[in-house]
Amino acid sequence: MKLRLTPLNIVSSLLLVSIAYLLLFPDENGFRELGSIPLIILLILSFISDQVFRRFIPELKRIWLIELLFLIFVAVLMILIKLYIFS
């Protein structure tokens, strides 16, 4: 089994570390436990999408390009949703 490092793999590991931090160092109000729920959902989605991209794209350079474009698209979409829906 070859270990291939991809952008969504890096994002998944960062999300896992942030979830662990929020759960290990709680605050007095308990809001950090609530904040870890969206991160868990993002972790699951990034892991599944990484596996889908790995399955359908065999070349590592194309995986990097497509996953970076996917991450940029998702970030822009999240910013637009935050600006127009939650303002």
Backbone as XML, in Angstrom:
<?xml version="1.0"?>
<chain id="A" units="angstrom">
  <residue number="1" name="MET">
    <atom name="N" x="0.840" y="-1.182" z="0.000"/>
    <atom name="CA" x="0.000" y="0.000" z="0.000"/>
    <atom name="C" x="0.882" y="1.241" z="0.000"/>
  </residue>
  <residue number="2" name="LYS">
    <atom name="N" x="0.667" y="2.094" z="-0.959"/>
    <atom name="CA" x="1.440" y="3.320" z="-1.062"/>
    <atom name="C" x="0.737" y="4.439" z="-0.306"/>
  </residue>
  <residue number="3" name="LEU">
    <atom name="N" x="1.514" y="5.149" z="0.478"/>
    <atom name="CA" x="0.977" y="6.292" z="1.205"/>
    <atom name="C" x="1.158" y="7.522" z="0.340"/>
  </residue>
  <residue number="4" name="ARG">
    <atom name="N" x="0.047" y="8.119" z="-0.067"/>
    <atom name="CA" x="0.089" y="9.320" z="-0.902"/>
    <atom name="C" x="-0.493" y="10.474" z="-0.097"/>
  </residue>
  <residue number="5" name="LEU">
    <atom name="N" x="0.312" y="11.515" z="0.018"/>
    <atom name="CA" x="-0.119" y="12.704" z="0.745"/>
    <atom name="C" x="-0.881" y="13.619" z="-0.198"/>
  </residue>
  <residue number="6" name="THR">
    <atom name="N" x="-2.091" y="14.005" z="0.196"/>
    <atom name="CA" x="-2.937" y="14.860" z="-0.623"/>
    <atom name="C" x="-3.433" y="16.037" z="0.224"/>
  </residue>
  <residue number="7" name="PRO">
    <atom name="N" x="-3.923" y="17.089" z="-0.413"/>
    <atom name="CA" x="-4.419" y="18.242" z="0.354"/>
    <atom name="C" x="-5.581" y="17.900" z="1.289"/>
  </residue>
  <residue number="8" name="LEU">
    <atom name="N" x="-6.509" y="17.072" z="0.838"/>
    <atom name="CA" x="-7.619" y="16.705" z="1.722"/>
    <atom name="C" x="-7.153" y="15.810" z="2.868"/>
  </residue>
  <residue number="9" name="ASN">
    <atom name="N" x="-6.092" y="15.064" z="2.647"/>
    <atom name="CA" x="-5.508" y="14.275" z="3.719"/>
    <atom name="C" x="-4.910" y="15.189" z="4.786"/>
  </residue>
  <residue number="10" name="ILE">
    <atom name="N" x="-4.259" y="16.252" z="4.361"/>
    <atom name="CA" x="-3.692" y="17.230" z="5.289"/>
    <atom name="C" x="-4.800" y="17.960" z="6.045"/>
  </residue>
  <residue number="11" name="VAL">
    <atom name="N" x="-5.872" y="18.337" z="5.344"/>
    <atom name="CA" x="-7.007" y="19.001" z="5.990"/>
    <atom name="C" x="-7.665" y="18.071" z="7.007"/>
  </residue>
  <residue number="12" name="SER">
    <atom name="N" x="-7.791" y="16.803" z="6.673"/>
    <atom name="CA" x="-8.379" y="15.841" z="7.606"/>
    <atom name="C" x="-7.546" y="15.713" z="8.876"/>
  </residue>
  <residue number="13" name="SER">
    <atom name="N" x="-6.238" y="15.688" z="8.738"/>
    <atom name="CA" x="-5.387" y="15.584" z="9.928"/>
    <atom name="C" x="-5.460" y="16.852" z="10.774"/>
  </residue>
  <residue number="14" name="LEU">
    <atom name="N" x="-5.521" y="18.028" z="10.129"/>
    <atom name="CA" x="-5.668" y="19.272" z="10.890"/>
    <atom name="C" x="-7.012" y="19.339" z="11.614"/>
  </residue>
  <residue number="15" name="LEU">
    <atom name="N" x="-8.061" y="18.852" z="10.966"/>
    <atom name="CA" x="-9.371" y="18.818" z="11.620"/>
    <atom name="C" x="-9.371" y="17.856" z="12.802"/>
  </residue>
  <residue number="16" name="LEU">
    <atom name="N" x="-8.693" y="16.739" z="12.660"/>
    <atom name="CA" x="-8.618" y="15.774" z="13.756"/>
    <atom name="C" x="-7.871" y="16.358" z="14.952"/>
  </residue>
  <residue number="17" name="VAL">
    <atom name="N" x="-6.797" y="17.092" z="14.700"/>
    <atom name="CA" x="-6.046" y="17.737" z="15.787"/>
    <atom name="C" x="-6.890" y="18.820" z="16.450"/>
  </residue>
  <residue number="18" name="SER">
    <atom name="N" x="-7.631" y="19.588" z="15.671"/>
    <atom name="CA" x="-8.457" y="20.643" z="16.271"/>
    <atom name="C" x="-9.615" y="20.062" z="17.079"/>
  </residue>
  <residue number="19" name="ILE">
    <atom name="N" x="-10.178" y="18.956" z="16.638"/>
    <atom name="CA" x="-11.231" y="18.296" z="17.421"/>
    <atom name="C" x="-10.666" y="17.795" z="18.742"/>
  </residue>
  <residue number="20" name="ALA">
    <atom name="N" x="-9.489" y="17.186" z="18.694"/>
    <atom name="CA" x="-8.867" y="16.696" z="19.928"/>
    <atom name="C" x="-8.562" y="17.842" z="20.877"/>
  </residue>
  <residue number="21" name="TYR">
    <atom name="N" x="-8.095" y="18.966" z="20.343"/>
    <atom name="CA" x="-7.808" y="20.124" z="21.194"/>
    <atom name="C" x="-9.075" y="20.654" z="21.857"/>
  </residue>
  <residue number="22" name="LEU">
    <atom name="N" x="-10.154" y="20.753" z="21.083"/>
    <atom name="CA" x="-11.402" y="21.268" z="21.655"/>
    <atom name="C" x="-11.967" y="20.336" z="22.721"/>
  </residue>
  <residue number="23" name="LEU">
    <atom name="N" x="-11.785" y="19.046" z="22.538"/>
    <atom name="CA" x="-12.323" y="18.106" z="23.519"/>
    <atom name="C" x="-11.423" y="17.952" z="24.746"/>
  </residue>
  <residue number="24" name="LEU">
    <atom name="N" x="-10.116" y="18.142" z="24.592"/>
    <atom name="CA" x="-9.205" y="17.977" z="25.725"/>
    <atom name="C" x="-9.131" y="19.214" z="26.619"/>
  </residue>
  <residue number="25" name="PHE">
    <atom name="N" x="-9.352" y="20.387" z="26.041"/>
    <atom name="CA" x="-9.256" y="21.623" z="26.813"/>
    <atom name="C" x="-10.583" y="22.364" z="26.779"/>
  </residue>
  <residue number="26" name="PRO">
    <atom name="N" x="-11.572" y="21.899" z="27.545"/>
    <atom name="CA" x="-12.890" y="22.552" z="27.521"/>
    <atom name="C" x="-12.873" y="23.866" z="28.303"/>
  </residue>
  <residue number="27" name="ASP">
    <atom name="N" x="-13.843" y="24.699" z="27.988"/>
    <atom name="CA" x="-14.007" y="25.933" z="28.744"/>
    <atom name="C" x="-15.099" y="25.722" z="29.788"/>
  </residue>
  <residue number="28" name="GLU">
    <atom name="N" x="-15.351" y="26.737" z="30.582"/>
    <atom name="CA" x="-16.319" y="26.578" z="31.670"/>
    <atom name="C" x="-17.767" y="26.549" z="31.198"/>
  </residue>
  <residue number="29" name="ASN">
    <atom name="N" x="-18.066" y="27.088" z="30.016"/>
    <atom name="CA" x="-19.439" y="27.103" z="29.523"/>
    <atom name="C" x="-19.798" y="25.875" z="28.699"/>
  </residue>
  <residue number="30" name="GLY">
    <atom name="N" x="-18.811" y="25.153" z="28.216"/>
    <atom name="CA" x="-19.079" y="23.961" z="27.428"/>
    <atom name="C" x="-19.322" y="24.216" z="25.957"/>
  </residue>
  <residue number="31" name="PHE">
    <atom name="N" x="-18.951" y="25.406" z="25.481"/>
    <atom name="CA" x="-19.188" y="25.722" z="24.072"/>
    <atom name="C" x="-18.189" y="25.046" z="23.148"/>
  </residue>
  <residue number="32" name="ARG">
    <atom name="N" x="-17.058" y="24.634" z="23.653"/>
    <atom name="CA" x="-16.076" y="23.981" z="22.797"/>
    <atom name="C" x="-16.544" y="22.601" z="22.354"/>
  </residue>
  <residue number="33" name="GLU">
    <atom name="N" x="-17.315" y="21.908" z="23.190"/>
    <atom name="CA" x="-17.849" y="20.625" z="22.774"/>
    <atom name="C" x="-18.847" y="20.809" z="21.631"/>
  </residue>
  <residue number="34" name="LEU">
    <atom name="N" x="-19.625" y="21.888" z="21.677"/>
    <atom name="CA" x="-20.556" y="22.175" z="20.594"/>
    <atom name="C" x="-19.826" y="22.581" z="19.321"/>
  </residue>
  <residue number="35" name="GLY">
    <atom name="N" x="-18.689" y="23.225" z="19.468"/>
    <atom name="CA" x="-17.911" y="23.632" z="18.313"/>
    <atom name="C" x="-17.235" y="22.477" z="17.608"/>
  </residue>
  <residue number="36" name="SER">
    <atom name="N" x="-17.077" y="21.356" z="18.300"/>
    <atom name="CA" x="-16.418" y="20.217" z="17.667"/>
    <atom name="C" x="-17.366" y="19.432" z="16.753"/>
  </residue>
  <residue number="37" name="ILE">
    <atom name="N" x="-18.667" y="19.633" z="16.889"/>
    <atom name="CA" x="-19.625" y="18.900" z="16.055"/>
    <atom name="C" x="-19.502" y="19.268" z="14.577"/>
  </residue>
  <residue number="38" name="PRO">
    <atom name="N" x="-19.450" y="20.555" z="14.195"/>
    <atom name="CA" x="-19.226" y="20.864" z="12.773"/>
    <atom name="C" x="-17.866" y="20.388" z="12.270"/>
  </residue>
  <residue number="39" name="LEU">
    <atom name="N" x="-16.869" y="20.389" z="13.151"/>
    <atom name="CA" x="-15.555" y="19.912" z="12.735"/>
    <atom name="C" x="-15.570" y="18.413" z="12.464"/>
  </residue>
  <residue number="40" name="ILE">
    <atom name="N" x="-16.340" y="17.668" z="13.243"/>
    <atom name="CA" x="-16.462" y="16.228" z="13.004"/>
    <atom name="C" x="-17.151" y="15.973" z="11.666"/>
  </residue>
  <residue number="41" name="ILE">
    <atom name="N" x="-18.174" y="16.763" z="11.359"/>
    <atom name="CA" x="-18.862" y="16.623" z="10.068"/>
    <atom name="C" x="-17.915" y="16.959" z="8.926"/>
  </residue>
  <residue number="42" name="LEU">
    <atom name="N" x="-17.125" y="18.031" z="9.068"/>
    <atom name="CA" x="-16.145" y="18.383" z="8.045"/>
    <atom name="C" x="-15.075" y="17.312" z="7.901"/>
  </residue>
  <residue number="43" name="LEU">
    <atom name="N" x="-14.666" y="16.694" z="9.006"/>
    <atom name="CA" x="-13.682" y="15.617" z="8.961"/>
    <atom name="C" x="-14.201" y="14.435" z="8.164"/>
  </residue>
  <residue number="44" name="ILE">
    <atom name="N" x="-15.431" y="14.048" z="8.417"/>
    <atom name="CA" x="-16.028" y="12.915" z="7.699"/>
    <atom name="C" x="-16.163" y="13.231" z="6.217"/>
  </residue>
  <residue number="45" name="LEU">
    <atom name="N" x="-16.629" y="14.433" z="5.896"/>
    <atom name="CA" x="-16.788" y="14.811" z="4.488"/>
    <atom name="C" x="-15.447" y="14.908" z="3.759"/>
  </residue>
  <residue number="46" name="SER">
    <atom name="N" x="-14.430" y="15.450" z="4.417"/>
    <atom name="CA" x="-13.127" y="15.554" z="3.755"/>
    <atom name="C" x="-12.499" y="14.177" z="3.558"/>
  </residue>
  <residue number="47" name="PHE">
    <atom name="N" x="-12.688" y="13.278" z="4.517"/>
    <atom name="CA" x="-12.141" y="11.933" z="4.369"/>
    <atom name="C" x="-12.833" y="11.177" z="3.232"/>
  </residue>
  <residue number="48" name="ILE">
    <atom name="N" x="-14.155" y="11.277" z="3.164"/>
    <atom name="CA" x="-14.896" y="10.583" z="2.098"/>
    <atom name="C" x="-14.553" y="11.169" z="0.734"/>
  </residue>
  <residue number="49" name="SER">
    <atom name="N" x="-14.488" y="12.497" z="0.633"/>
    <atom name="CA" x="-14.159" y="13.094" z="-0.665"/>
    <atom name="C" x="-12.720" y="12.777" z="-1.073"/>
  </residue>
  <residue number="50" name="ASP">
    <atom name="N" x="-11.806" y="12.667" z="-0.118"/>
    <atom name="CA" x="-10.435" y="12.271" z="-0.439"/>
    <atom name="C" x="-10.404" y="10.856" z="-1.001"/>
  </residue>
  <residue number="51" name="GLN">
    <atom name="N" x="-11.172" y="9.966" z="-0.413"/>
    <atom name="CA" x="-11.210" y="8.588" z="-0.919"/>
    <atom name="C" x="-11.837" y="8.518" z="-2.306"/>
  </residue>
  <residue number="52" name="VAL">
    <atom name="N" x="-12.841" y="9.335" z="-2.563"/>
    <atom name="CA" x="-13.471" y="9.360" z="-3.888"/>
    <atom name="C" x="-12.490" y="9.875" z="-4.931"/>
  </residue>
  <residue number="53" name="PHE">
    <atom name="N" x="-11.782" y="10.959" z="-4.613"/>
    <atom name="CA" x="-10.798" y="11.483" z="-5.558"/>
    <atom name="C" x="-9.676" y="10.482" z="-5.807"/>
  </residue>
  <residue number="54" name="ARG">
    <atom name="N" x="-9.218" y="9.799" z="-4.774"/>
    <atom name="CA" x="-8.168" y="8.798" z="-4.957"/>
    <atom name="C" x="-8.635" y="7.630" z="-5.812"/>
  </residue>
  <residue number="55" name="ARG">
    <atom name="N" x="-9.886" y="7.294" z="-5.698"/>
    <atom name="CA" x="-10.428" y="6.158" z="-6.456"/>
    <atom name="C" x="-10.532" y="6.470" z="-7.945"/>
  </residue>
  <residue number="56" name="PHE">
    <atom name="N" x="-10.948" y="7.680" z="-8.286"/>
    <atom name="CA" x="-11.223" y="8.002" z="-9.680"/>
    <atom name="C" x="-10.072" y="8.693" z="-10.413"/>
  </residue>
  <residue number="57" name="ILE">
    <atom name="N" x="-9.077" y="9.194" z="-9.696"/>
    <atom name="CA" x="-7.956" y="9.886" z="-10.339"/>
    <atom name="C" x="-6.664" y="9.151" z="-9.970"/>
  </residue>
  <residue number="58" name="PRO">
    <atom name="N" x="-6.033" y="8.502" z="-10.926"/>
    <atom name="CA" x="-4.857" y="7.693" z="-10.590"/>
    <atom name="C" x="-3.559" y="8.488" z="-10.418"/>
  </residue>
  <residue number="59" name="GLU">
    <atom name="N" x="-3.420" y="9.627" z="-11.074"/>
    <atom name="CA" x="-2.167" y="10.374" z="-11.036"/>
    <atom name="C" x="-2.125" y="11.313" z="-9.836"/>
  </residue>
  <residue number="60" name="LEU">
    <atom name="N" x="-0.985" y="11.333" z="-9.159"/>
    <atom name="CA" x="-0.845" y="12.140" z="-7.942"/>
    <atom name="C" x="-0.848" y="13.636" z="-8.247"/>
  </residue>
  <residue number="61" name="LYS">
    <atom name="N" x="-0.276" y="14.067" z="-9.360"/>
    <atom name="CA" x="-0.275" y="15.493" z="-9.705"/>
    <atom name="C" x="-1.690" y="15.996" z="-9.978"/>
  </residue>
  <residue number="62" name="ARG">
    <atom name="N" x="-2.475" y="15.194" z="-10.656"/>
    <atom name="CA" x="-3.857" y="15.601" z="-10.931"/>
    <atom name="C" x="-4.698" y="15.600" z="-9.662"/>
  </residue>
  <residue number="63" name="ILE">
    <atom name="N" x="-4.422" y="14.675" z="-8.756"/>
    <atom name="CA" x="-5.142" y="14.662" z="-7.475"/>
    <atom name="C" x="-4.862" y="15.957" z="-6.714"/>
  </residue>
  <residue number="64" name="TRP">
    <atom name="N" x="-3.594" y="16.374" z="-6.669"/>
    <atom name="CA" x="-3.247" y="17.610" z="-5.974"/>
    <atom name="C" x="-3.962" y="18.802" z="-6.585"/>
  </residue>
  <residue number="65" name="LEU">
    <atom name="N" x="-3.953" y="18.886" z="-7.903"/>
    <atom name="CA" x="-4.586" y="20.011" z="-8.580"/>
    <atom name="C" x="-6.089" y="20.033" z="-8.338"/>
  </residue>
  <residue number="66" name="ILE">
    <atom name="N" x="-6.736" y="18.909" z="-8.510"/>
    <atom name="CA" x="-8.194" y="18.856" z="-8.369"/>
    <atom name="C" x="-8.620" y="19.059" z="-6.917"/>
  </residue>
  <residue number="67" name="GLU">
    <atom name="N" x="-7.885" y="18.478" z="-5.973"/>
    <atom name="CA" x="-8.248" y="18.656" z="-4.564"/>
    <atom name="C" x="-7.993" y="20.085" z="-4.093"/>
  </residue>
  <residue number="68" name="LEU">
    <atom name="N" x="-6.940" y="20.723" z="-4.574"/>
    <atom name="CA" x="-6.726" y="22.133" z="-4.220"/>
    <atom name="C" x="-7.829" y="23.015" z="-4.780"/>
  </residue>
  <residue number="69" name="LEU">
    <atom name="N" x="-8.230" y="22.753" z="-6.024"/>
    <atom name="CA" x="-9.345" y="23.510" z="-6.594"/>
    <atom name="C" x="-10.639" y="23.241" z="-5.822"/>
  </residue>
  <residue number="70" name="PHE">
    <atom name="N" x="-10.849" y="22.014" z="-5.401"/>
    <atom name="CA" x="-12.023" y="21.659" z="-4.608"/>
    <atom name="C" x="-12.012" y="22.401" z="-3.269"/>
  </residue>
  <residue number="71" name="LEU">
    <atom name="N" x="-10.858" y="22.464" z="-2.607"/>
    <atom name="CA" x="-10.767" y="23.165" z="-1.325"/>
    <atom name="C" x="-10.997" y="24.665" z="-1.488"/>
  </residue>
  <residue number="72" name="ILE">
    <atom name="N" x="-10.465" y="25.243" z="-2.561"/>
    <atom name="CA" x="-10.697" y="26.665" z="-2.817"/>
    <atom name="C" x="-12.173" y="26.927" z="-3.082"/>
  </residue>
  <residue number="73" name="PHE">
    <atom name="N" x="-12.811" y="26.049" z="-3.861"/>
    <atom name="CA" x="-14.237" y="26.194" z="-4.139"/>
    <atom name="C" x="-15.068" y="26.102" z="-2.863"/>
  </residue>
  <residue number="74" name="VAL">
    <atom name="N" x="-14.753" y="25.158" z="-2.008"/>
    <atom name="CA" x="-15.504" y="24.995" z="-0.758"/>
    <atom name="C" x="-15.286" y="26.192" z="0.162"/>
  </residue>
  <residue number="75" name="ALA">
    <atom name="N" x="-14.063" y="26.711" z="0.229"/>
    <atom name="CA" x="-13.788" y="27.874" z="1.081"/>
    <atom name="C" x="-14.543" y="29.104" z="0.586"/>
  </residue>
  <residue number="76" name="VAL">
    <atom name="N" x="-14.535" y="29.333" z="-0.724"/>
    <atom name="CA" x="-15.270" y="30.474" z="-1.279"/>
    <atom name="C" x="-16.768" y="30.307" z="-1.053"/>
  </residue>
  <residue number="77" name="LEU">
    <atom name="N" x="-17.263" y="29.103" z="-1.223"/>
    <atom name="CA" x="-18.679" y="28.833" z="-0.990"/>
    <atom name="C" x="-19.066" y="29.068" z="0.467"/>
  </residue>
  <residue number="78" name="MET">
    <atom name="N" x="-18.217" y="28.654" z="1.394"/>
    <atom name="CA" x="-18.504" y="28.891" z="2.813"/>
    <atom name="C" x="-18.500" y="30.376" z="3.141"/>
  </residue>
  <residue number="79" name="ILE">
    <atom name="N" x="-17.577" y="31.128" z="2.555"/>
    <atom name="CA" x="-17.544" y="32.581" z="2.786"/>
    <atom name="C" x="-18.772" y="33.256" z="2.220"/>
  </residue>
  <residue number="80" name="LEU">
    <atom name="N" x="-19.201" y="32.862" z="1.016"/>
    <atom name="CA" x="-20.396" y="33.445" z="0.414"/>
    <atom name="C" x="-21.645" y="33.110" z="1.216"/>
  </residue>
  <residue number="81" name="ILE">
    <atom name="N" x="-21.755" y="31.901" z="1.692"/>
    <atom name="CA" x="-22.902" y="31.523" z="2.518"/>
    <atom name="C" x="-22.921" y="32.326" z="3.803"/>
  </residue>
  <residue number="82" name="LYS">
    <atom name="N" x="-21.742" y="32.494" z="4.412"/>
    <atom name="CA" x="-21.686" y="33.268" z="5.658"/>
    <atom name="C" x="-22.044" y="34.727" z="5.416"/>
  </residue>
  <residue number="83" name="LEU">
    <atom name="N" x="-21.591" y="35.289" z="4.309"/>
    <atom name="CA" x="-21.883" y="36.695" z="4.035"/>
    <atom name="C" x="-23.331" y="36.961" z="3.693"/>
  </residue>
  <residue number="84" name="TYR">
    <atom name="N" x="-23.923" y="36.125" z="2.859"/>
    <atom name="CA" x="-25.255" y="36.419" z="2.345"/>
    <atom name="C" x="-26.397" y="35.798" z="3.142"/>
  </residue>
  <residue number="85" name="ILE">
    <atom name="N" x="-26.159" y="34.702" z="3.808"/>
    <atom name="CA" x="-27.255" y="34.064" z="4.539"/>
    <atom name="C" x="-27.238" y="34.451" z="6.017"/>
  </residue>
  <residue number="86" name="PHE">
    <atom name="N" x="-26.064" y="34.483" z="6.621"/>
    <atom name="CA" x="-25.992" y="34.723" z="8.050"/>
    <atom name="C" x="-25.641" y="36.153" z="8.423"/>
  </residue>
  <residue number="87" name="SER">
    <atom name="N" x="-25.870" y="37.082" z="7.521"/>
    <atom name="CA" x="-25.582" y="38.491" z="7.869"/>
    <atom name="C" x="-26.843" y="39.280" z="8.110"/>
  </residue>
</chain>
